[in-house]
Amino acid sequence: MHVSLTAELESRVKAKVESGLYNNASEVIREALRFMDTHEDWIHEVKLAHLREQLKTGTDELDRGAGITIESKAALDSLFDDIKA
């Protein structure tokens, strides 16, 4: 596999190797990819937690009787139009 890096990124990879923390550029790239995977997992968990909070708020409102009844497709379309605006 061949990877092209900008001059700045190549310099950053070389600096990591020169620091002694990594033996070669491949180790730097592998570590960066592992970090990226961990970061993506963390972002997914944050988004999921936020969605759960929103669902909890919605169900709490429904439990208090604060929900609305949608009687028709036109009413639903109107609601979505209001949300978009």
SULCORVEN-V667928 format. One record per helix or strand of 2 or more residues. SS is the DSSP state (hx for helix, st for strand). FROM is the first residue (numbers start at 0). TO is the last residue. If there is no record, write none. Layout:
[[SS | FROM | TO] [SS | FROM | TO]]
This chain:
[[hx | 6 | 17] [hx | 24 | 62] [hx | 72 | 83]]
